[in-house]
Each structure stands twice: as structure tokens, then as C-alpha cells.
């Protein structure tokens, strides 16, 4: 599972926008968004660069976390 910090994800609406953007990415099988902690976990056969680019296109900065 890939882990990201998304500083601009501050509410449930942001989390829904992020889920909506990522659900269309081929290979994504699960999305777990935690707005209070600005944490995002994405599971599936997809690279971190694709997730980061998709989020950027949706207006969100993201950085991988360990």
C-alpha cells in the first residue's frame, strides 16, 4: 500500500474529491483518506508517480511517506 501526505486535504469534501480522482486510475483497488491527519493510503498495481500526478491534476499536492 502506498502512503502519502496531502497537506490540502482538510475535510471530508476534499477526501471525496481525491477518491473521485483516484477511482478512475487503472490499477487502484482501495483508497483510504484520513483528512484530520492529512494522510492518504492507496492500494493496487499503480506507481506513486501516477498517484501524485493524478492528485496534482485534481488540485492537491502530495508527497510519499514511509
C-alpha positions as CSV (number, residue, x, y, z in Angstrom):
1,X,0.0,0.0,0.0
2,X,1.3,3.4,-1.0
3,X,1.2,6.1,1.7
4,X,1.0,9.9,1.1
5,X,0.8,13.1,2.9
6,X,-1.7,15.5,1.3
7,X,-1.5,18.9,3.1
8,X,-4.5,20.4,1.4
9,X,-6.9,17.5,2.4
10,X,-8.6,19.2,5.3
11,X,-12.2,17.9,5.2
12,X,-14.5,15.2,4.0
13,X,-15.2,17.1,0.8
14,X,-11.5,17.1,0.0
15,X,-11.3,13.4,0.7
16,X,-14.3,12.7,-1.6
17,X,-12.7,14.8,-4.4
18,X,-9.5,12.8,-4.0
19,X,-11.3,9.5,-4.0
20,X,-13.2,10.5,-7.1
21,X,-10.0,11.4,-9.0
22,X,-8.2,8.2,-7.9
23,X,-11.1,5.7,-8.6
24,X,-10.6,6.3,-12.3
25,X,-6.9,5.4,-12.2
26,X,-6.3,1.9,-13.7
27,X,-4.9,-0.4,-11.1
28,X,-6.2,1.4,-8.0
29,X,-8.1,-1.1,-5.8
30,X,-8.5,0.7,-2.5
31,X,-8.3,4.3,-1.3
32,X,-8.2,5.3,2.4
33,X,-8.3,9.0,3.1
34,X,-7.8,10.5,6.6
35,X,-8.4,14.3,6.4
36,X,-7.7,15.2,10.0
37,X,-4.2,13.7,9.7
38,X,-3.8,14.7,6.0
39,X,-2.9,11.0,5.3
40,X,-3.8,9.0,2.1
41,X,-3.3,5.3,1.5
42,X,-3.7,3.8,-2.0
43,X,-3.6,0.1,-2.7
44,X,-3.3,-1.5,-6.1
45,X,-0.9,-2.0,-9.0
46,X,0.0,1.6,-9.6
47,X,3.1,3.7,-9.1
48,X,3.4,6.6,-6.7
49,X,4.2,8.9,-9.6
50,X,0.9,8.2,-11.2
51,X,-1.0,8.9,-7.9
52,X,1.0,12.2,-7.3
53,X,0.3,13.3,-10.9
54,X,-3.4,12.5,-10.6
55,X,-3.7,14.4,-7.4
56,X,-1.9,17.4,-8.9
57,X,-4.4,17.4,-11.8
58,X,-7.2,17.4,-9.2
59,X,-5.5,20.4,-7.4
60,X,-3.8,18.6,-4.5
61,X,-0.1,18.4,-3.6
62,X,1.0,15.0,-2.3
63,X,4.3,13.6,-1.1
64,X,5.1,9.9,-0.4
65,X,5.5,8.9,3.2
66,X,7.2,5.8,4.6
